[in-house]
């Protein structure tokens, strides 16, 4: 049996894709994530605003190595593709043949991802593709997944939803027409526990900031203060990387939510 990695952004779709892959018998041996350093800050997941140490804590709780690809900001398509393919070449040399992705329904995102994978020897695996998102959201919660809503698009959701738990109450508070899994970029999550986690990743919500066109919850390890570079009174800023879970043009994937 060949090894597989999971495309990882720390969110609920990635965690559910990972759990599904493991349940199907796939041998998952790593997580692959992209990061960026906005305005010289520490590495984080773009749009989500979750720092690399929390992703590393997730990987440790899951018992998997985390492989990161740092992207420039902004990141042209060619540069993104080159850096991801370099990481996949390393994966392929280590025996990895598939990359598990948590994409649900956005055909353009899947097509871009498959174009990046083409010719690398690593095929895309999409275990959640086509699943009804309302049913999937309820199943995630019912299966014990625990997550924090780390970013919301204020043009489509109340800013006060940032920092909320992803649970039945949150789903009930979503406005009409909003996808329950945030599939259209309405919101993003950070998973703190659930299927496959050896222990919870305890976090505190230290406030919110407006960055990259989103309202982001400032997550810190439980019991630790927020750092100055993510202080809750930071001014709003704009970025060329206002994207769907990755750095670069709109709709580029770096990992599921």
C-alpha positions in Angstrom: 0.0 0.0 0.0 1.4 3.4 -1.0 1.4 6.4 1.4 -0.9 9.4 1.2 -0.7 12.9 2.5 -3.6 15.2 3.3 -3.9 18.8 2.1 -4.1 20.7 5.4 -5.3 24.1 6.5 -6.4 23.1 10.0 -10.1 23.3 9.2 -13.1 21.0 9.5 -13.1 19.9 5.9 -9.5 18.8 6.1 -10.0 17.1 9.4 -13.0 15.2 8.0 -11.2 14.2 4.8 -8.4 12.9 7.0 -10.7 10.9 9.2 -12.5 9.5 6.1 -9.3 8.5 4.4 -8.1 6.7 7.5 -11.4 5.0 7.9 -11.2 3.7 4.3 -7.9 2.1 5.0 -5.6 4.6 3.4 -2.2 4.9 5.0 -1.8 8.6 5.8 1.7 9.6 6.6 1.7 13.4 6.5 0.0 16.7 6.2 0.8 19.3 3.6 0.1 23.0 4.3 0.9 26.3 2.7 1.7 29.4 4.8 2.5 33.0 4.2 4.1 35.9 6.3 1.9 38.9 6.0 3.8 42.2 6.4 6.7 40.4 7.9 4.7 38.7 10.6 5.1 35.1 11.7 4.0 32.3 9.3 0.3 31.6 9.2 -2.5 30.2 7.1 -3.7 33.1 4.8 -7.3 34.4 5.4 -7.6 32.0 8.4 -5.0 33.9 10.3 -4.0 30.8 12.3 -0.3 30.7 13.2 2.1 27.9 12.4 2.5 26.8 16.0 -1.2 25.9 16.3 -1.0 23.9 13.0 2.0 22.1 14.5 0.0 21.4 17.6 -2.7 19.9 15.5 -0.2 17.7 13.7 1.2 16.5 17.0 -2.3 15.7 18.3 -3.0 13.7 15.1 0.4 11.9 15.3 1.4 13.1 11.8 4.3 15.1 10.5 3.5 18.5 9.1 5.1 19.6 5.8 4.8 23.3 5.0 5.3 25.3 1.9 5.9 29.0 2.5 4.4 31.2 -0.2 5.4 34.8 -1.0 2.7 37.5 -0.8 1.4 38.1 -3.4 2.0 34.8 -5.0 1.6 34.5 -8.8 0.1 31.2 -10.2 3.5 30.1 -11.6 5.3 30.5 -8.3 2.5 28.8 -6.4 2.6 25.8 -8.8 6.4 25.6 -8.7 6.6 25.5 -4.9 3.8 23.0 -4.5 5.2 20.7 -7.2 8.6 20.9 -5.4 7.0 19.7 -2.2 5.2 17.0 -4.1 8.4 15.8 -5.7 9.8 15.3 -2.2 6.6 13.5 -1.2 6.7 11.2 -4.3 10.3 10.3 -3.6 9.2 9.2 -0.1 6.6 6.9 -1.6 3.5 9.2 -1.5 1.1 8.5 -4.4 -2.0 10.5 -3.4 -3.0 13.8 -1.9 -6.2 13.7 0.0 -8.2 16.9 -0.4 -11.3 18.1 1.4 -13.0 19.9 -1.5 -16.7 19.6 -1.5 -18.3 21.2 -4.6 -16.3 24.0 -6.2 -15.4 22.7 -9.6 -12.9 25.6 -10.4 -10.9 25.0 -7.2 -10.8 21.2 -7.8 -9.7 21.8 -11.4 -6.9 24.2 -10.3 -5.7 21.7 -7.7 -5.7 18.8 -10.3 -3.8 21.0 -12.7 -1.1 21.6 -10.1 -0.9 17.9 -9.4 -0.8 16.9 -13.0 2.5 15.2 -13.9 3.8 15.0 -10.3 3.0 11.4 -9.8 0.8 12.3 -6.9 -3.0 12.0 -7.7 -5.8 13.9 -6.0 -8.1 12.0 -3.7 -11.5 13.7 -2.9 -13.4 11.7 -0.4 -16.0 14.4 0.5 -16.7 15.5 -3.1 -20.4 15.9 -3.9 -21.6 15.3 -0.3 -24.6 17.4 0.7 -23.1 20.2 2.8 -26.0 20.5 5.3 -25.8 16.8 6.0 -22.0 16.9 6.2 -22.0 19.8 8.7 -24.4 17.9 10.9 -22.4 14.7 10.6 -19.1 16.5 11.5 -20.7 17.8 14.7 -22.4 14.5 15.5 -19.1 12.6 15.0 -17.5 14.8 17.7 -15.5 17.3 15.7 -14.7 20.4 17.7 -13.7 23.6 15.9 -13.6 27.4 16.3 -14.8 29.7 13.5 -11.6 31.6 12.8 -12.7 33.9 10.0 -15.9 35.2 8.5 -16.6 37.3 5.4 -18.4 40.3 6.9 -20.1 41.0 3.5 -22.1 37.8 4.0 -22.0 37.0 7.7 -22.3 39.0 11.0 -18.8 39.8 12.3 -19.8 38.5 15.7 -19.8 34.9 14.4 -16.0 35.0 14.4 -14.7 33.2 17.4 -17.8 31.1 17.9 -17.7 27.3 18.2 -18.7 25.4 15.1 -21.7 23.6 16.5 -25.4 23.2 16.1 -26.1 26.6 17.6 -23.7 28.2 15.0 -25.4 26.4 12.2 -28.8 27.7 13.5 -27.5 31.3 13.5 -26.4 31.2 9.8 -28.4 33.6 7.6 -30.5 32.1 4.9 -28.5 31.1 1.8 -25.2 30.6 3.6 -23.6 27.2 3.0 -23.5 25.2 6.2 -19.9 24.2 5.5 -18.8 27.7 4.3 -18.1 26.2 0.9 -18.2 29.6 -0.8 -15.7 31.2 1.5 -18.3 32.5 4.0 -16.3 31.3 7.0 -13.3 29.2 7.9 -12.5 27.0 10.9 -9.7 25.7 13.1 -10.3 22.2 14.5 -9.4 21.6 18.2 -10.4 18.0 18.6 -12.4 15.1 17.3 -11.9 11.9 15.3 -8.2 11.0 15.0 -7.0 13.5 17.6 -5.0 11.9 20.4 -5.8 15.0 22.6 -7.5 18.4 22.2 -5.6 21.4 21.0 -6.7 23.9 23.6 -7.0 27.5 22.5 -8.4 30.8 23.7 -10.1 33.5 21.5 -8.2 36.7 22.4 -10.4 38.9 20.3 -10.9 39.7 16.6 -9.1 41.7 13.9 -10.1 42.9 10.4 -7.5 41.6 7.9 -7.5 40.3 4.3 -11.1 41.4 3.9 -12.3 39.1 6.7 -13.0 39.4 10.4 -10.6 36.9 12.0 -10.6 35.5 15.5 -7.2 35.8 17.3 -6.4 32.3 18.5 -3.7 31.7 21.1 -2.8 28.6 23.0 -4.9 28.3 26.1 -3.6 30.5 28.9 -1.2 32.6 26.7 -1.7 36.2 25.8 -2.1 37.4 22.2 1.2 38.5 20.6 1.6 42.2 19.6 1.6 41.4 15.8 -2.0 39.9 16.1 -3.3 42.4 18.7 -7.0 42.9 18.9 -6.8 46.6 18.0 -4.8 46.0 14.8 -6.2 48.2 11.9 -7.9 46.6 9.0 -5.7 46.0 6.1 -6.1 44.9 2.5 -4.1 42.2 0.7 -3.8 40.7 -2.7 -4.3 37.4 -1.0 -8.0 37.6 -0.2 -8.6 34.1 -1.3 -10.3 30.8 -0.6 -7.9 29.2 1.9 -4.6 30.1 0.2 -2.2 32.8 -0.9 -2.6 34.1 -4.5 -5.5 34.7 -6.8 -9.1 34.2 -5.8 -10.2 30.6 -5.5 -6.7 29.2 -5.3 -6.7 26.3 -2.8 -4.0 25.7 -0.1 -6.2 23.3 1.8 -9.7 22.6 2.8 -11.5 24.7 5.5 
